[in-house]
Every structure is written in structure tokens, then in C-alpha cells.
Amino acid sequence: MKPTPNLFCHTSLQHMLSQILCLGILTTASLITSGLTFSYQAHGQTPPVNNSVNNTQITSYAQAILAMETPRQRAFEEIKKLIGGGEIPRIICNDPKSIQELPRPAQNIAVSYCNHSLKIVENNGLSIDQFNKITMELQSNNELKREIYNTLIRLQKTPESP
């Protein structure tokens, strides 16, 4: 998702809103605390932590995060409506048990989101393993967080090509 430039905002306000949005997206990615967790890592498998994430991977990761955020929010809200006032359990894409604990219509929404997210990641030039490695590294690498944060801001400032 590439935001369209808003010609009615002042540059400083637009910059501030972009930073707030980026922080929210980065927080979602780094903490993975939302109801929907995008992960295809096998349980019990610890990916090797490699501190060398190149600029291309950082850009691809940021593009994937931006593209996944709106569908994630939409899926989360739809599942929330179906469940009602109850707490939404953590949904992990590669854990069928986490999805099976949902009511059937919510399962369909979660599976659809997971499949769509997989395509988004791959369409942005990353494998699921690469995406998960970066997500894991974000949790302990402040330099990587800063680089991805700055990339998210840059991507949101870049006007969409005609």
C-alpha cells in the first residue's frame, strides 16, 4: 500500500503523521502482539540470527509490512466482530491449532489473511524464512529497527508512480 500524497496537509504535519504511522507499523512488526501473527516458522525451530540484513531486504521488508497492515487490521476487526466481546486469541499462520480455536467464519478470515500475507511477502522479493528472520532480529536489534523505521517513512513520502 503506497499512500497517496495529501495536498491539503502541511509538510510538518504530514511528516509527523507519517512518523506516527511508521512507529505503529514498526511496533506491530517488532513486537508481534496483535491478534494476527504472520509466521510460517516451524514450532521449535529457532532461525539463525544473522545481523547482516542488506538494504534491499530492508526495503522489501518495509514494503511488505506496509502492504500487509491494512489487510491485517481489516481481518482483525472482522474477527473481533465475530467473536464479540471476548478476547481474540493469538493467531499464528503456521499453527493450525491457533486457527482452529476460532469460530468457523473467523477461521476463514484468518486463513485468507495468512494466504494473502504470504503472497505479499513473496511479491516483495522475500521468502517467508527471510521475512521471519528479519522480524525476529527486530526484537533485539535497535539499529535494524531504526533502518526499517526510516525506510517506512521514506516509502510513505515517495509519491505513487502514475
N, C-alpha and C positions, 0 to 999 in steps of 0.2 A: 504494500500500500504506500503510494507516494502522495503526500499531502499536496493539495494544490495551493499555490500562493494566495494569501488573503490580502487583497489590495487595500482593504479598509483598516488594517491594523498598523499601528506604528511599529517601526523596526524593533525598538527595545521591548515592546510588549510581545511581539511575535517571538523574539529571541527568548524571552522569559518563559513563554508558554511552551516553546519547543523544548527548553531545558526541563521543565516540569514533566512534560510528556515523556521525554527520554529517560528521566530518572524513574518514572513509574514503570516504563517498559523494562529498563535495566534491572530494577528491583525485582520485577516479576521473573525475569530470566535468571538472575543470580541467586535468588532465594528459593525459587520454585515453591512458593507457598500457596498458590492459588488452588482452586478445586480441580483444575485440569493441569496435569503434569505431562509434558511431552517427553517421553523417554522410551527408547526401544532397546535399552541395555538389558542384557540378561541378568536376572537376580543372582546375587552372589559374585558377580563379575565386577572387578574393580578396574576401570580403564587406567592405563598408564598415564600419569600426569606428566605431560610434556610441556614445558614452559615456552616452547617455541611455536607460537601461533603467528603465521605470517599476515601481512596486510590484506592480502586477497581473502584469506579466511575470515579475518575480522570484518571486512566489508560484506562478505557473503552472509556471515552470521547476523550482522545488524540488519541486512535486508530481509532475511528470513524472519527475524523477530518482529520487525515492523509489519510484515505481511501476515504473520500469524496472530497478531494481537487482536485485531477486530474479530476474526472468527472465534478466537478463544473467549473473548468477552461475551460474544453472542451465544456461544454454546453454554457457557457458564450460566448466563441469565436464563436461558431456556430450561436447563436442568434445574435451576433454582426454583423456577415457577412450577415445574412438575413435582418437585419434592415438597414444596410448600415451605412451612416454617422450619423444617428440620435442617440440620447441618449437612452440607454436601460433603460426602466422603472424598478423600484424595483419590483422584482418578489418574492412573498411570497407564499410558497407552499400551505398553507391552505386558501388562499384568491383567490377564483376563478376569481374575478374581475381583480386582478393584472395579471393573466394569460390570461384572455380573451382579454385584451388590446393589446396583441401581435398578429402579423400575424399568421395564422393557422399553418404553418410549425414550427414557433418558439414556439407556444403553445405546440406542440407535444414534442419538445425538453425539454421544462420546465417541463411538466408533467412526462416525462421519468426520468429526473434528480430527481425530487421530490420523485417519487416512489423508485428509486434506493437508494437514500439517506435514506429513511425510513428503507429500508432493512439493509443498512449498520449500522445504529444506533442500530437496534434491534439485528443484528448479533454480535454486540459488547457488548451485555448484558445490554443495556439501553432502557428504554421506551422513547417515544417522550417527555413525560412530564419531565422526569429526564434530558434528553438532553437539553431541553429548559430552565429548571431551572438553570442548570449549565451555559448555555450561558448568561442568564440574570444576574446571580451572578458575572460572569466575568467582567461585565461592572463597578462594584463598589468594587470588592474585589481584591486588589493587591496581597494579599497572595495566593489566588487561581490562579491568573494569573501566578505567579511565579512557583507554583507547577505544573501547566499544562505545562508551558514552559519547565521546567526541565524534565518532563515526555516525552514531544515531542522529546527533544534532546536524552534522554536515549533510546527511542524506535527506533530512527533513527540510533543509534550506534549499536544496537543489531543486529548481523548478522542473516540473514534469516536461519531458520532451513532447513536442507536438506530434 
